[in-house]
Amino acid sequence: MATQDLLEQCLKAFREQQAKYQVYKNYYEGKHDILKNYKFSESRANMKIVVNWFKKFLHDELAYSLNNPVNYIDKTGNGKYIDRIDTDFSTWEKVHNHKLMLKASTFGHAYELRYLKDGVFSAGVLTPLNTFVLEGNDVDKTVQLAMHFYKENQFSDKEKVDVYLPNKIVQHYEVEEGDKLKNLGHSEHAFLTVPVKVVEANLERISMLDDLKPLIDSYNETLSNMVNELSDFRMALLKLVGTKFEGEDDVALMIKQGVIQLNTGSDVDYIIKNLPDQFANSTLKEIKENIYKQASQIDTNEKMQSNTSGSALQGRLITLTNKCATIHTMLEQCIKSRLKDYFYFLNVSDGIVYDYRFIKQKFTMNVPTDILMLADAFSKLKDGFALTTLYSLFPFVENPQMEYKKFLKEREDMMGNEEDLDAIKVDDPVA
């Protein structure tokens, strides 16, 4: 059991963590610094423009990385465990993986909580804004405890805490005034280890925003200044030479009629700004290019030559592909840990003993696929590779093992129909 002093130290560290990571949530939601820091000008336009590059890049990366489901392959060739995984995971895993890596990429890391729902293994997503994890100083950074903070319900300000410990222990607390913890008792979870695992966006646990924030702020301010300059341009001053209006009624009458009468030698003109649009546009373009470079992204709206080769297109995607491969690597580590807890649960509930390390994960990038090329490769490689391995190459195949079974079943049905037709004699009456 965790001591009260240790938990209150963790609570203090959690409050500091919340303040640190709130900025990531704000920028994802479009609440950028310019909304409160933009310099106000009296009697001038003060529009604040926010371009949410951070959110756009996160969604683009995840759509590219995880829109295709994860394929599971059993190294031993035993398909029954793959079928069991598909049965228990298919209703929640794809959305869960997407949400998990979205939060991990937003904050630099996130957390996965494993639990049982109606006796079935499941998992949820937690973030540094609602969870504190105490890791050990060992090489593996073993999770020693995890504190999940939440409101009692949507109409209550009462804050509750679930403290997850090893050996199936969950302590329950209520946060009182002054951040004091009131013990509400304890219950059990289903696992021997702490069921909350750290999921990293990269090895450094760094968010994309750490590199992009200064550039995003510069882009927002530059664009806001340009828009406000254009807005102020409509406030051009009327210049009168050799004449003057006698009163405000003359100005109103001129605007209404659209006509003005002048004495000989008089002139009317507008005083307008000479905007350095070339300088502003080049600055904006330079900032935008640096944002894309720093984020390892490509501008899909950029016009390309019609004769651009496939190799050149792949070359443009190489940095983004490498970044998405990192997402796959980090998620793969989480899935292996998830499967370890899953097979422990199956061992306890159903007596199933199986090594989770025999299950391999295969990720497929969400890019246009040349099906004819894959079909040609399939026909040439089918004598040298397992068919389930080749099935996993096709992005629309969610479960290669199941797909192969369906193929065998259809062939069996077709052979049975052919035998039935052969058994019918030509002179037999047709019913």
N, C-alpha and C positions, 0 to 999 in steps of 0.2 A: 504493500500500500504506500502511495506517495504521501509524504509528510505535508502538513499545512504550510510550513515555512517554504518548502520547495515549490509548492503550487502557487503561493503568493509571489515568489520571485519570478516564476514563469508568467504570471498574470501581468506583472510590471513590464517584463520584456515584450509581452504581446501588445500592450498599449503603445510602446515605442514602435513596434513592427507595424501596427495599424497606421500610424501617422506616416511612416516611411512609404508604405505601399498604396496609400490612398491616391497619390498622384497618378499611378498607373491606371487605376479605375477611372479617374477623372478624364484622362486623355483618351481612353478607349470610348468613353461616353460623349466625347466632344466638348468637355468642360476644360478648355485650354487656358493657359495663363493670360492670354491676350484679353479674355473676357473681363478680367479684373485689373490688369496692368496697363491697358492701352491709354495713352495720354489723351485727356479730354481737352478739346479746344472750344472756347466760347464762340458761339455764333457760327460754328462750322460743322460740317458733317462729321459724325463720330461712329460710323458703322464699323462693326468688328466682325471680320470674316474668319471663319474656322474651316480649314480643309483637313479632314481627319485621315491623314496618310497612315497613321498608326493602325487604325481599325481596318482600313482597306488592305494593307499589306498582310495583316494577320489572317484575314479571311481568305485572301488570295492563296497564301501559303498552305492553309489547311484544306482548301478546296482542291488544290493541286496534289496534296499529300495523302489525304484521308477520305476523299469522296468515294473511293472504291473500298469495299470491305476487306478486312484482314483475312487471308487464307491460312488455314491450319493444315499442316502436313505431319502425319505420324511417321517418324523415321523407321519404325519397326514394320510398317505396313498394316498395322491393326487399325481398321477404320472405325471400330465401335466406339472408341473414345473420342474420335473426331465428331461422330454423330451426337454423342452426349454433350460435348462442348457446344455444338451448333444448337441443340435443343435448349440448353440452359442459358446461352448467351445471346441468341439471335434477336430476342425481343428488346434488348437494351444496349448491346455492346457498341454498335456503330455510332449512335448518337453520343453515347458516353465517351468513347475515345475522342471524338471531335471536340466535345466540350472540355474534356480533360486537357488536351493539348492546347486548346484556345486559352484556357486559364494559365497553363504553364508558360506559354509564349508571352502572355500579357504581363505576368509578374516575374518571369524568370524561373519560377517553379510553382507547383501546385501540389495538392495531396489527393490520394485516392483512399476512400474509406470502404472497406469490405464488410458486408453484413449479410444476414439472411432475411429474405422477405417471403413470408408464407412458406418457409422451409426450403426456399430456392436461393442459391448463391447469387448475390448481386453486388453492385458497387456504386458509390456516389462520388461527387467531386467537391472538394473543399479548397479554400484559397487562404493566402496569408492574412486576409482581412477578417476571417472568422475562425482561424485555426492556428495554434502554436504547437510546434513539434520540438521536443527536446531530444537531440541526437547525442550519441556517445562520441568520445574522442578516439575510438578505434578506427582502423583503416576503412571498415565498411560503413562507418557512421550509423551504427545500429540505433534504431528509434527506441528510446527508453520509455517515453510517454507522449501522448498527444492530447491536447485540450481543444475541444470543439465548442465554440461560443455561439449561442443562438437565442432569439427572442422566444418567449413562451408561446406567443401567437402574434398574428399581424396587428392585433388591437392592443397589445401589451408592450410596455417598456421594460418589463422584468426580464433580466438576462440570466440564462441558465448556462451551465457548463457540464459537458460530459468529458471525463478524463479516462482515456483508454490506456490500459496497462497490460503487460504480458500475463499469460496464464488465465485468460478469459475474464479479467476483472474490468468493470466499468464503474467508476465513482461518479456520483451525481452531486452537483453543487448549484447554489444560487448566488449570484454576485450582489452583495449588499452595498450600501452607501460606503464610500471610501475604499472601494475595491476589496472588500472583505468577503471571504468565501464561507457560505453556510452549507454544511454537509447535509445532504438529503438522502444519504444511503448509497447502496451500490447494487449492481446487477452483474450479469455475465454476457460476454460476447462469445463467438463460436471458435476462436482461434488461440493457439498457444502464444503467438507473438502479437505485438501491437498491430491491430488491423488497419492502421493508417500508414501509408507509404508515401515517401517524397518522390515526386515526378519532376524531373528537371527538363528545362527547355534546351539546355546545353550544358557542357561540363562546368562552365563558370556560373551557372544559374543567373545569367544576365538577361534582362529584357531587351528587346529591340529598341524600346523607347530610350534606354540609356544612351544609345548612340545617335538617335534621331531627334531628340527633344530640342536642342539648340537650332537645328535646321528647320524643324517644323515651326518653331516660334518665329524664326526669321521670315519664313514664307508667309505665315499668317499676317505678320506686321507689314511686310512689303505689299502684299495684296490688299490689305485694308487701307493702306496709305494711297494706293492707286485708285481704289474705288471712291475714297473720300475726296480725292483731287477731282475726279470726274463729277462727283456730286456737287462740289463747290463750283465747278465750271458753269453749271446752270444758273449760278448766282452772279453772272457777268453784269457789270455796271454800265448803264447807259451814259454816254458822253455827249454833252451838248456844247457846241462851239458857236458863240455869237448870239445866243438866245438863252432863255430860261423858262421854266414852268412857274406860273404865278402861284399855284397851290396844288394840293393833293388831288383836287377834282380834275385838274388838267391831265394828270398822269392816268387817273382812272378812265377818263374819256378817251385818251389815246389808245389805251389797251383794249377798250371795248370796241372802238371803231376800226382800229388797225390803221389809222391815218393820222399824220401829224403835219401841220402847216408851219412853214419856216419863213423867216424874213430873208431877204437877199443877203448872201454872204454867210448865212448860218449853215451849220453842219451837225448831223447826228450820227453817232457811231457807238460801238460797244468796246469797252475795255475788257479784254479777255486774257487768260493766262497762256503763256507759251510753255506747254507741258513737255518736259524731256522724256517723252514716251519711250524712245529707243533705249535710254539708259535704264529706265524702270523695267522694261520688258526683258532686257538682257540680264539684269540682276535676278529677276524672277525665274528666268529660264536656267540660270546658273545654279540657283538654290535647288530647283526641282531636279536637275540632273544629279546633283550631289546627294539628294535624298534617295533617289533610285539606286545610286551606286552604293551608298552606305547600307541600304537595306538589302542589297543583292537581288534587286527586283528588275524587271524589264517593263518598259512602257508599251503595253499592248496596243495603245492607240497611235503609236508612232508609225508613220507611213513607210512601207518597205518596198523595195524593187520587186517587180513581178517575177523576175528570174532568180530570186534568192534560192540557193540550194538548201536541201534538207540538212546537210552538214553545217551550213552557216546558221540555220535556225537552231540546231542543237547546240552550237557554240554559244549563241546568245543566252541559252537556257542553262548553261553549265553551272554558273554560280548559284542560281536559284535551285537547280536540281540537287546540288551538294547540300544546300541549306535544308531542303526537304528530306534528304537522306539522314540528316542529323535528327530531325523530328521522328523519323522511323526508328532510328537507333534508340532514342530515349524512350519511345513508346514500347519498343520491344522489351527493354529491361523491365518496364512496369508490367507488361503482359506475362513475362516469365514468372515474376513474383506473384502475380494474380493467379496463375495456374498452379503455383506451389500451394497457395492457400486453398484453392478450389479442390485439388486432389486430396488435401488433408481433410476437407469437409466431406468429400465422397468416401474417404476411408472410414470416417467416424459414422456417417449416416448409412452408407450402403455396403461397407466392408470392401470397397474397391481399392486395391493397392496398385499404384502405377507411378512411374517416375515422370514427373512433369517435363524433364529435360529431353524426353523423346519427342515432344511436340514442337515443331518448328513453325515460325510465323513467316509468311511471305506477304510483302507489301507491293502494291501496284500503283504507280503514279497515274493521276487522272489526266492523261493527255490523249489526243486523237491517236487511235491505233489502226494500223494497216492490217485489217483482218485477213486479207488475201495473203499477205506476207507471212502472217502467223500460221495460216492454214498450210502454206507451202512448207514452212519449217516443221510443222506438226507431221506432215506426211513423210518428210525425209528423216525425222528423228525418232519416229515411233518404234523402230526396231532396236534402238539403243538406249531408250529412257523409259521409265515407268510412265504409264498413261496419265496417272494422277498428277505427276510433275508437269507434264505437258499441258494438261487442262488448266493448271494454275497460271499459265502464261496469258490466258484470255481474261481480260478485265471484267467481262460480264458473268464469269463463273465464280459464284460466291463460295461454293464448297466442292472442291475437285473430287473428293472421295464420293460424295453424294451424286455428283454428275456422272461419275464412272458407273456407279450402281444403276442409275437410271438408264444409261446406255446399254448395259448388260440385260436389264429387264426388258427394254424395248426389243433388243435382238432376240431374246428368248420368246417373247410374244409373237414376233414376226415369224420365227421358225415354227412355232406351234401352229400358226394360221396356215403356213405353207403345207405342213403335214396334213392338216384337215382337208385342204383343197385337193391334195393328191389322193386322199382316201375316197373321194367322191367319184363314182363311176359315171361314164358319159351317159349311159342309158338309165341311170337312176332318176326317178321322178323328182322334180324340184318342188319342195313344199311351198 
